[in-house]
């Protein structure tokens, strides 16, 4: 009797769930057009650019929407304008500009012909409407970022400054130098609920086991497990425990440093095909020079100390060479 069948005679365990936070600092050079815009914001001014048809675009665009020619005629516009459309946010997220209920609005500033998307601190959805006049509330210390406009306010906005999210990080530059790079934090926070099959796989990792699933039709073995075989579309009900040895199928040598990097380049990220599996997964290969890693190399999991284990593949710190002869290409050619 397999492990899945054994569990059916008992109350099933609740699927695992955990909050996930995927994020990075989006960094971009602003160039001459957006550079003009953000550097004006640092001076509490709003700049647009005039197109071939006479319309003023805010924020400025680099190329004319009609002729595709570069635009160079910059012009200041007012820091007040009219709400063209809006949407109410009853529960602001952590990174949003106003930390109490507010509205996202398209605002046509006086002197502009296009709309700027920004937050309006209205206090209540009853205090905002299309056609309402609003004015920019500037940040106390502008740095050269769209968040230099903390928000917009209307005639019925709450008194006093709105609670705001922390200001964005600033790219390093010499004192007095114009802003040439803008950093914008990007975050996606959500609650991930694992499937019953994935939950058993994760609980197996907490015990030092690698639990896969086999398709009853084609007999392919999948790890991490899937609820159904992608080849046959049938439930993968048979569980299989795999060894922690396998081979490198394809790999990449990471030579470029990046924000949040935990290892010093060069190092190798590789697809590992465990013995008995029919699909590889991505992990680190350490324990040798990056230049020595190759397709077909035999590797073994290097587990972290048991007291550090939890329900995650990070229980395996990395894979390292076993010293065995390389696997022949034909043995993994169909798993690349």
N, C-alpha and C positions, 0 to 999 in steps of 0.2 A: 504494500500500500504506500502511495507516495505521500509527501508532506502535505500537499493541498487536500488530499482526501482525508487525512488524519484530522485536519482542522474542522472539517464539516461536522464532525461528531461533537464538537464543543462550540461554545459561543464564540463567534468570530471576533478577532481583535479590532478595535477601532482603527481606521486609517490614520496615519501620521499626518500632521500638518505643522507648518512653521512659517513665520514671517520671513520674507525675502526682501532685500534691499539691493537693487542693482543701480549703480550710479557711477558717474565720472564727471570730471570738470571738462566741459566742452570749450576748447581753446581755439580761437580763430584770429587771423590777422584781419584788420578792418579795411585796409586799402585806402586810397585817396578819397573815396566818396563817403562810405560809412565812417571813415576816420574824421571827416569834416563834421559829421553828425554827432558822434560821441564826444569829440573835443568841444563842440559847442554846448553840449549838455553839461559838461564840467564847468562851464561858465554860466549855467542856468539860462541858456538860449536854446531855441529849437530851430533847426535849419532844414529847409527843403531844397529841391532842385526843380528847375523849370524845364518842361519838355518842349518839343517842337510845336505842339498845338497850344502852348501857353499855360497848360495846367501845371500846378505845383504839386510835386509828389513828396509826401512826408510819411515815413522816413524816405530820404532820397534814394533813388534807384540809379544804378550805374549806367544803364543804357535806355534809350528812348523806347517806350513800348510800341510806338508806331514805326519808327525808322530803324531801330536797333543801333543807332549811332550813340557814341559816348555823350553823356550830359555833363556840362561844366558850369551852368549858370545857377549858382547857389543863391538862395534868398532866405532871409529870416521870416518866420511866421510867429503868430502870437502863441502864448502859453495858455490860452483859453479857447473854447470852441463849443461845438454842439454835438450832443449824443445822437448818433444816427441809428444805432441798434444796440441792444444790451442783453445780457443773460445773468441771472442772479445765482450767486454761489452761497448757499446756506451754511455749508461746513467747509471752510477753507482748509487746504492742505498745508503742510508745514512750510514748504518752499514758496508758497504764493505770496504776492507782495503785501497784502493786507491780512492780518491775523484776526479778523472778525468778519461776519457776513458782509459781502461786498458784491459788486457787479463787474463783470467783464464788459467793456463797451467799445464800440467803434466810434471814435471821436474825430470829427472834422474840425481841425483847428482853424481859427480865423486866418485867412491868407493862404490856406491849403485847399486843394481840390480832391485829395484822397484822404482816407481815414487812417488814424493811428489806433491800434489796439492797446488798451491799457485798463487799469483797475480804477473803479470809481468807488470811493468810500461814502456810500449813501446812507448807511445805518439800517435801512429797511427798504424792501422792494417797493413800498408805497412812496418812497422819496426819489425815485428815478423814473424817467419816462423819455421816450423818443422826442427829440427837440429840446431837451433840457440843456441849459447852459452850465458848463463846468470849467474849472480852472485847475491848473497843475499845482500840486503841493510838492515842493522841491525837498530833496534830502538835505539833511544838515551839512553833510560833507560830500559834495559831488566828486566822483572819481573818474567819470568818463564811461558811463554805462547807462543803458535804458532805465535802470533802477534809480538813476539820479532824479527821475520823476518818481517820487514815492508813490503817488496815486493822484487821481483827480477828485475834486470835491464840488458839490453843488450847493445851492442855497439852503437846503435842509440837511446838509451833512452834519454828523455829530461834531460838537465842539472839541477842540484839542486834536493833537496828532493821533493818527490811527496806529495801533500796534502793528509793527511790520516785521517781516522775516529778516534774519541777519543779512547784512550787505554782501554782495558777491565778492569773491577774492579779486585782487588786482594784480595784473601782470607787472613784473618788475620793470622799472624804467628809471632813468636818471631824473633827478629833480628838475622840473621845468620842461622836460621833454614831452612832446605830444603823445597821446595814447595811440599805440599801434596794434595792440593785441587786447582782445576782450575775452574774459573767462566767465562762462556761465555754467553753474552746477546743474547737472541733469540727474534726477533720481526717479526710480520707479519702485514703489513699495507696495507689496501685495502679500496676501496669505496664500501659500501653496498647500493644497491638500493632495497628498499622494494617493494613488490608486491602491486597492488592497494588495495587488501584486507587487507594486513598488514598495509598499509598506513592509511586506515580508522580506523583500530584498534589503531594505535599510535596517530592519531589525537583525537580519543575519549579519550585516557588517558589524553591528555592535557586539557580536559574538565571534568575530573573526572569520565569518563564513562568506563565501561568494555564491549567492543563490541566483540561479538562472531559471528560465522556463523553456520547455521544449514544445514545439508545435506537434500535435498528435497526427497531423496529416503529412507534412514534409519532413518532420523530425529535426528541423533546424532549432538551434539553441540560442536564445537571446539573453544578453546581459548588458545593461540593466534590463529587467523583464518588461514585457509589453502585455497588455490585456488581450491582444489578438495578434495572430501572425500576419505580418504585412504581405506575405506571399499568398496565403490561402484564405485569410480573413476569418479563421476559426479561432475560438478561445485557446490560449496557451495555458492549459491547466496542469501540465506535468512539470513539477519542480525538480531541478538538478543542482547539486552542489558541485562547483568547479574548483579545480586547484588554483593556487595563486601564481602559477607559472604560465608563460605564453611567449609570443614572439612579437617583434616590432614589424608592423606592415608598412606604414608610411610615417614620416616624421618631418619636423621642421626645427632647424637650429635658430633659436631666438638670439639675435645680435643687437637689437635696438632697445634701449631703455625706454620705459614709459611710466606714467604716473601710477603709483600703487604697486609697482613691481616688487615681488617678494624675493626674487633671486637675482643675483648679479649675472648678466650675460657674459659669455654665451652659455646657453643651456638648451635642452632638447624637450620639446613637446611631441609626443608620439602617439599613434594609435596602436593599442596593445590588443592582440587577439589571444585571449586566454585559451589554454588547451581544452578542447571540447566545445568551444563556442563557435558561433557562425557569424558574429558581428563584433568588430573591435570597439573599444572606447578610448577616449583621450586621457592621457596621464603624462606625468613627467618621467624621463629616464635620466637618472643620475648615476653616480658611482663609477664613471669613466669620463674621459675627455669627450666633449661634444662631437669632435671630429671622428671619434671611433664608433659612434652609433650608426647602424646600417639596417637596411631591410633584411628581415629574416633573423636578426639577432635574438637569441634566447634570453629572456629576462624573468626575474622573480620579484614579487611584491616585497617592499621593505616597509613593514608595519610600524606604526608609531608605538610607543609604550602603551600597554593595555589600559593604564589609568587615564589615558587621553582619548580613548575610544568613545564614540557616540554613534548615532544612526546616520553616518555619512561616509562617502567614499574617501574623504580626507583621512580616515583611519590609516589608509595606505599613504605614507609620506611620498613615496615615489617607487619606481621600478628600477632594478639594477641588473647588470649582466650576470648570468649564471656561469659563464665560461664554457658552456656546452657548444658543440658545433652549430653553425647557423642552420636554420630550417631551409629546405629546398624551396625555390620560388613556387613550384607547382603546388605546394601544400597550402599556400595562402593567396594564390593568384586570384581566386574568385572572392576574396574578402577585402579587396583594396577599396 
